[in-house]
Structure formats: C-alpha cells, structure tokens
Amino acid sequence: MKYLRLPYQKERNSTKYLSFRLSPYSRLGNHLFEVSALLGVSRVLKRTPLFYMDNKMSPKMLKATKTAMPGIFKHIVVVNDTVSPKARTTYFTQRCCVYEDPRVLLSVDDQYLHLTGVYFQSFKYFKGMRKELIGYLKEANISNLPKSDKNTFVTCVHIRRGDFSANGLAASNSVFTKTAMKFIKKKEEKSKKPRKVTVIFGDDLKFMKSLYNGSVTSNEQQEQVCFFTSFFRKISQIPIKNATHFISQNSPSDDLVYSKNNCEVVLISAPHSTFGWWIGYLSKGDKVYYMDIRVSMIDRQDFREMEICMKWIIIYLTGYLFDSQQIIRLSFKAIG
C-alpha cells in the first residue's frame, strides 16, 4: 500500500488540512466513528482530511477500517508520517459521546489543524451522510445466513459481553435480550412475510447459543442441530433450512454488509457498544431498538438524540434491578 508524504518544507499552498488524534488501539466500531467524523468535520471546515500513520498500531487500524469501509478512503488522505510540525493542535470534544459544534473552528487560519478529541462518537459529526457511508462499505455476498426477501423477515440482535461484563458497562443480558425480543416481535408482527428469522451477532458464542435452542451458526454444515434441555443433550431433527435463529460467525466487516442488505429490525442489547451502533445505523430497515443506556448510570447524550433525529426506539426499563448478571422485574414501554 502506498501512502502520501506531505511536502511540509515546501512553500505554503492554499490547501488546508484537518487531522484527528486517532485511537488505533480501539476496535472497529470506534474506528468507524473516527474516520466518519473526520470526513464530516473536514467538510464543515472546508479542509482536506488526513489520516496519519503515526502509531505502531496505525497500520492495523487502517487495515480494519479499510476492509470494512474502503470507499471512505477515496476522500481521506493517508499520510505515512507523523503530524505536521506546523499543525495547530487544538483540544476538542474531550468527552467521547457529546457533540461539539466544529463551526467554532472556522476562524482558524492555520494550514494544518490537528484536533485532540476522544473518539468523536456522535452521529452529528456526519449527520446526513448515512446513505453515503453505506455506499462506502465493502461489497460482499454473505451466503451463509438467511436473506431478507419477499418471504423472509430478518430481525438482527447485537450482543456484547467480554470486557463489558468485567468493566460494568451494561453487557448483554439474557433476561433483557429475550424479553426485549418478545416485545419487538409483538411490535413487528404486522409484517406479512411468512418466515420470520433472527440473526445474532456478537463476541460470546456460548452465550449466544444459550439464548435460543436450535440456533444454527453460520459456519454449520450439518443438517441437524444440537441443543441442551435442562436434563440432557438432545439432537433436534429441525433442518437448517427451517431454523429460525442463526448466529453469525463471520468477520465484523461481513456483519456490517449483512446488516446493510438484510437486517430489517435491529436490537442493540449492549448500549455502550459502538459496533452494535453501526449494525443498527447501517441496517437495511433503519429501524433500531436499544436498551435504555441510563440503566448503566452513565449518560450518553448521543443515544437519546437518536430518538428524535433518527427515530430509533429506546426500550425503557421500569422497576428494574440491574447488575452485571441479570435484570429482573422487567416491564417495557417504547418511545419512538
């Protein structure tokens, strides 16, 4: 891969540049927020966006992001160098999930502007760019999961546990997820498609398999599905073609493509998950339900604004008791 080196020592030209302090140690969801925000903010400020390869993890970040959303790099210049010594470094958006209006920077006249923000996790930085960003996703034919068509209605669920369980970040919970899915099924029962299927994405295969008996993984080849009852292991005679619950074992970039082409409804069961956010944002149906993030006692303004700006549907929990293991005494209402 070839990268640009900017001629810092040459005479100044009229082009102005913008760069962010990126977080290459993070995961794909965070990366997509950063590069999408970089492109969106650069347009507001009428600057050329730069992606500096200034960290040992920068190649890994670039590879992951470019694999998932290659088209966006037609508009972002990758620079095989550190941040320009001529750059004006400005502290901006020091809270990861709260939008700050970049127009306050329009008066900055420096040729190189470098913003040291934190993740830029607000859709407002790329507001109005959803269709454009969908077009930047890679092309792929995901053939090992059911397709949304005139006969099949696909509901998608994103699961995040792993480090969330250890760090108290409202990890996906079986009680909430299954009860919320019943709620969503009732809300979406008006669909006249005869076949209803659920596709689950996530980072904990054992947990995902435990949600629904007879779930089929995307890499499963056999025509029988094993599942457990409370007493013994049982072989189901349900053919895979007649299964109703599927678990993706595809790559994250393939999951995004699948969502774009097939997910008519999405449930985000771990509201702090940025990848879950992108599964919903890029989904075919653009109809997203998500857990009330305030259950974790951490405020995220961006999610609440989704209710108004993008008509995402928050599932409020009333009378709940939450810990890292369970949510009990649930009742639901949806606003949206």
N, C-alpha and C positions, 0 to 999 in steps of 0.2 A: 504494500500500500504506500502510495506517495503522499507526502504532506507538504504544505506550503511553508516556506520560511519568509517572514515579512522583512522587507528592507528597512530596518529601523534606522540605519545610518544614512540613508539617502534623504534628499530634500523632501520636506513635508509635502504631501499631496492633499487634495480636498476630501478624500475618503475618511470617514470617521468610523471607529471600530468599538465594539462592545464585547466584553467577556465577563464571565461569572467565575467566582471561586466555586468549583465543582466538588462533588463528594464521590470520588471514584471508588471508595471502599463500600459504598452502599449497594443496594440491589437495583434491579431493572426498573421497578416502579418509581423509585426516586430519580433514576437517570432520565426517565421519560419526562418527568416534571421539569427537570432542569433544562434539557435541550429544547423542550416545547416553550418554556418560559423565555429562554434565551432568544428564540426566534421571534416570539411575540413582542417582547420588550424592545428588541432591536428595531422592529418596525415602527413602534411608537416613537422611538428616539431617532429614527432615520439613520441608523448605523449598521455596519456590516458585522454580523455575529461571528465571533471567533471561539473555537474550541482548542484550548492549549493542552498540549501533551507534556504537562509539567510535573507529573507524578508517576511513580513506578507502576501505579495501578491504572493510569490513564488508558493504556492500550486495551486492558480488559474491559473498562467501561465503554470505550469506543466500539469494541467488537460486539459487546452485548447489545448496545443501543442500535448500532448499525444493522445487526442481524434482525432485530425486531422492526425497526422503522427506518429502512435505508433511504427512503425518499427525502427525509428531512435534511440529510447532509448534502443535498443539492443546493441548499440555501445557507449552510453553515460552513465556514472555512476552518479546516483542521490545520493547526499550526504546530509543527514539530519543534517547539521551543518553549521557553518559559515566558511568563507575562512580560510584555514590553517594559523596559526600564523607564519609558516615557509615560507610562499609563498613570492616570489619576485613579487612585484606589479610594473607593467610597463605600462606607458601611451602609448597607441597605437591607431591609426586611430581615431583621435579626430574629424574628420568630418564624418558625418554619411554615406555619399554616395560616398566617394572617397577611392579607393582601396590602401592599403599599403602592400607591399610585406612582408609576415611573415617570409621569409627566413632570414631577418635581425636578427631574434631571435634565429637562430640555435646555436649560440655560447653560449647562456645562459645555464649554467650547473645546476642551482638550481632545486631541485626535484619538487617543486611546483611553477608554473608560472601563475600569475593572470594578465590578460590584462584588463585595464580600458578603453575600446573603447566606441564608440557610435553607437549602432545598427548593425554595420557591414553589411550595406546594399550595398553589391556588389556581383554579381554572381561569380566574380573571386575567392572569398574565397572558393567556392565549384564548381569551373569550372570542367566540365567533369563528374559531378555527377548527371545530370538530370535524367537519367533512373533509377539510384539507388534511388534517392529521391522519384520518382514516385512510386517505389515499396514499399516504406515505408508508403504510405498513407493507411488509414483505408479501409477496404472492406465494401462496402455498395451497395445496389440495389436501385437506385433512380428511382422510378417508376411513379412519378407524373409530369414528364416533358418528352417532346419528345426525342426519342433516335436517335442517328446518325446510319443509316444503309444504305443499298444499294439504298433505295428510298428517304431518308431524309438527307438533308444537314443542319447542325446546325451552325449558327453564334451566338456567345455569346458577350454580351456587359456588361462591368462592370461600375457601377455608384457609385460615392462617392460624397456626399454633406455634410450634417450635419455640423461638426465643420470646414470643409474646407471652406464652404460658409462664416462662421464667421471670419475665420483667413486669408482669402485672398490666399488660396492655390489652386487656379485654380480648383474649384469644377466643377463637371459635369454640362454641359450646354446644354439645349435642341437644340439650333440652331446648335452648333458644332456637337452634337451627331447624330442628324438626317441627317445633310448634310454629315458627315463622313460615315454614314451607306449607303447613296446613292452611295457615291464614292466606298465603299468597294463592294457593290452589283454589280456595273459595273465591277470592277476588278475581281470578283469571278464568274461572270456569265458563265464561261466556264464549271462549274460543270454540269454534265449531270443528276444529281439526280433530279427527277421531283418535289419533295416537298422541298421548302426552308422555314426554320423557324428561328426565332430569339428568344434567351433566354436571359433575362436581370437579372443580379444580382445587388444588391445594398442596400443602407441604407435609401432610401426615397421612400416609396411605392407610395405616392401621385404623386411625380414627375415621377416615372417610369410609372405609369398608364397614365399620361398625354402625354407620348411620342407617343403612337400609340393607336388609337381607337380599341376597341375589344380585347385588351390584356387580357390574361387569367392568373390568379395567380395559382401557383402550388397546392394550397390547395382548389381551387374552385371545387365544386361538381356539380353545376347546369349545365344544357345543354344550357343555354342562357347567353349571356354576356351583361352587361350594359355598355353603354358608353355615353359620352356627346357630343352633337354638340354645335355650338355657340349659339343655340337658345333654345334647350330643351333636356331633358333626353330621350334617345331612347333605346329601347330593341332590340338588334341585334338577328337575327334568325340564326346566324352562329353557327353550332355545334362546341363544343370544339375540336372535332377530326379534324375539318377543319381549326382551328385557325392557324395563322401564327406568332403571337407574344405571348410570355409567360414570366411571371415574377416569379422568384424563391422566395419562402418564406421559403426555407429550411435553415438548420443551415450552418454556414460558412464551417464547415468540410465536409458537404454533397455537398456544392457547388464545393469544390475542387475535390471531387470524380467525380461529374458530369462532370466537365471540362476535367478531365483526360480521361473519357470514351466517351465524346460526342462533345466537342467544337472543330470544325474543323477550325474555324477562330475566333479570339478574338479581340474586340476593347476595349482598355483601355481609357476611356474618361476623367479620372482624373489622370494625370501622376504622382502625388505625392503619389498615393495610393499603399501601399505595398501589400495589399490583392489583388488588381487588378493585380499587377505584378505577383503574384503567380497563379492567374487564368490563365494568359497567359503562364507562364513558364511551368506549369504542363498540359497544354491542349493537347488534342488528336492530333490535326493537327499541333501544334507547329508553327502556322502562326499568328503573332500578329501585329496589327496596334495600334498605340498610338499617342496621341496628342503631338506635339512639346512642350516639357516641358519649353522651354525658353519663352513661352507665359506668364509665371508667373514671369519672370525675375529672376528666381532662377536656378542656374546651377546644373545639376546633371550629372556628367560625366558618370555614370554607364549606364543610359538610352541611351546616344549617342553611347556608345560602343556596345550596343545591335545590332545596325545596321550592324556592321562589324562582330562581333563574333558569333551572333546567327541569323542574317538575319531578325531581327524584322524590321518592316516598319514604319518609322516615317511619320506622316502627317504634313507637313509644312503648316503654315498659312501665306499667303501673303496679305498685305493690310488689316490687321485686326485692330479692336479696341476692347480691352478686358477689361471687368470689372467683378465683381462678379455676374452680372446678365445676360450678353449677350456677344456674339461675333458677330460682324456684318461685312458685306462686305467680305465674305469668298471666297477664291479660294484655290484650293488644288493641291499639287503635292506629289508624294510618292517616296521615295528613298529606295531601298532595293531589 
